[in-house]
């Protein structure tokens, strides 16, 4: 299962995801956000 070092809150990860203009950056924040929520790598891959 992916593991995230929690130096950003879920709210901050979500804010950065929504604010990101670059599609690669947006996808990365989305993946980290979902990993921080506890989703499996398989679930994250399906979502992104």
C-alpha positions in Angstrom: 0.0 0.0 0.0 1.3 3.5 -0.8 2.5 5.4 2.2 2.5 9.2 2.5 4.6 11.3 4.9 2.0 13.6 6.4 3.5 17.1 6.2 0.5 18.3 4.3 -3.1 17.9 5.5 -5.7 16.3 3.3 -7.3 19.7 2.9 -4.0 21.2 1.7 -3.4 18.4 -0.7 -6.9 18.8 -2.1 -6.4 22.6 -2.4 -3.1 22.1 -4.3 -4.7 19.5 -6.5 -7.6 21.9 -7.4 -5.2 24.9 -7.9 -2.7 23.0 -10.1 -2.6 24.2 -13.7 -0.1 21.7 -15.1 -1.8 18.4 -15.8 1.2 16.3 -14.6 1.3 18.2 -11.3 -2.5 17.9 -11.0 -2.3 14.2 -11.4 0.5 13.8 -8.9 -1.4 15.8 -6.3 -4.5 13.7 -7.0 -2.6 10.4 -6.5 -0.9 11.7 -3.3 -4.3 12.9 -2.0 -5.9 9.5 -2.5 -2.9 7.7 -1.0 -3.2 9.9 2.1 -6.8 8.9 2.3 -5.7 5.3 2.5 -6.6 4.0 -1.0 -4.6 1.2 -2.5 -2.2 1.7 -5.4 -4.6 -0.3 -7.6 -7.5 2.0 -6.6 -5.4 5.1 -7.2 -4.3 3.8 -10.7 -7.9 3.2 -11.6 -9.0 6.7 -10.5 -6.1 8.6 -12.1 
